[in-house]
Amino acid sequence: MDLIDLKYWPHWLAAGWYLACWLGYTRYATAKAKTTPCLASVLHLYREDWMRRMLMRDNRIADTSVVGNLERNASFFASSTLIILAGVFTVFGASEKALVALSSLPLVEQADRSVSEIKLLGLAMVFVYAFFTFSWCMRQYNFAAILLGSAPMVAERNVTEQERKLFVQRSARVISSAANQFNLGLRAYYFGLAMMVWFINPWLFIAASTVVMFVLYHREFHSSVLEVMMASQAPQLDSKTDAVNAPLASEDTSGSGSTPT
C-alpha cells in the first residue's frame, strides 16, 4: 500500500496539525508564563509562601502529608496509563476486529489496516510519554519529601536567615518542577483523547486538536480559579465593632507574609 497516495493526505495533514498544536502550545505556554500570570507561575508563589510558613512551625506532619497526597495523584495516573497502554496493545493485536466494529459507527471514515495500525501506534506513543512524565513527577515529589525532612527547625540558631531563604527557593522550585511534569502528563491525556477522534475522521481530528489547545490555553491563562488566586477582596466592615477590631486583626496578620498577586 502506498501511504503517499493522495487519499491519505488528510490523515497526514491532521497528524501534522496535531503535533503543531501540542508542541506549539507547549512552547508558547512556557514562553508566555515568563511574562504573564498563569496557574503555574501563581502557584509557584504560593509554594514559596508554603515553604516559608513551614519553617515557622516545628510540627510538619501536615506538610509531608500534602506532598504524599500529591505523589499519590501522580501514582494513580501512572498506573492508569499502564492500563490504557495494555488496552491499546490489545486492540493492536486484534486490529481487524476493531476495524469491523468501527466501520459500523456513524461518521467513521473507512481506513486501511496499515493506517489504523499507525494511528494505534501514535496513540500508544502518547501514553508512553504520559507514563514517563508521571513517573518522573513521582520521583520529584520524593525529592521534595526529602527536602522537607532536611528543613531547619525553628529553634536552630546556627542556621542563618540567608540559608532559610535559599531553602525556601530550592524546595519551592522542586515542588513546582514536579507539578510541571504532572501538568505535562495531564496535557498528554488531553491530546490523547483528541487523537482518539482520528479513528473516526481526520477532519474531526483537526477540530478536536484545536479545541483541546484552546481549552488548555483558557484554563492556564484565563480561568476563574486563576483570578481567585491572583487577588482576594478584603471583607467589608459592616459595623462600628468591625471598624474597631479591624486594626487589631491587621496587626495580628501583618507578619504572616504577603499574598501573591
Secondary structure by P-SEA (a helix, b strand, c coil): cccccccaaaaaaaaaaaaaaaaaaaaaaaaaaaccccaaaaaaaaaaaaaaaaaacccaaaaaaaaaaaaaaaaaaaaaaaaaaaaaaaaaaaaaaaaaaaaaccccccccaaaaaaaaaaaaaaaaaaaaaaaaaaaaaaaaaaaaaaccccccccccaaaaaaaaaaaaaaaaaaaaaaaaaaaaaaaaaaaaaccccaaaaaaaaaaaaaaaaaaacccaaaaaaacccccccccaaaaaaaaaaaaaacccccccc
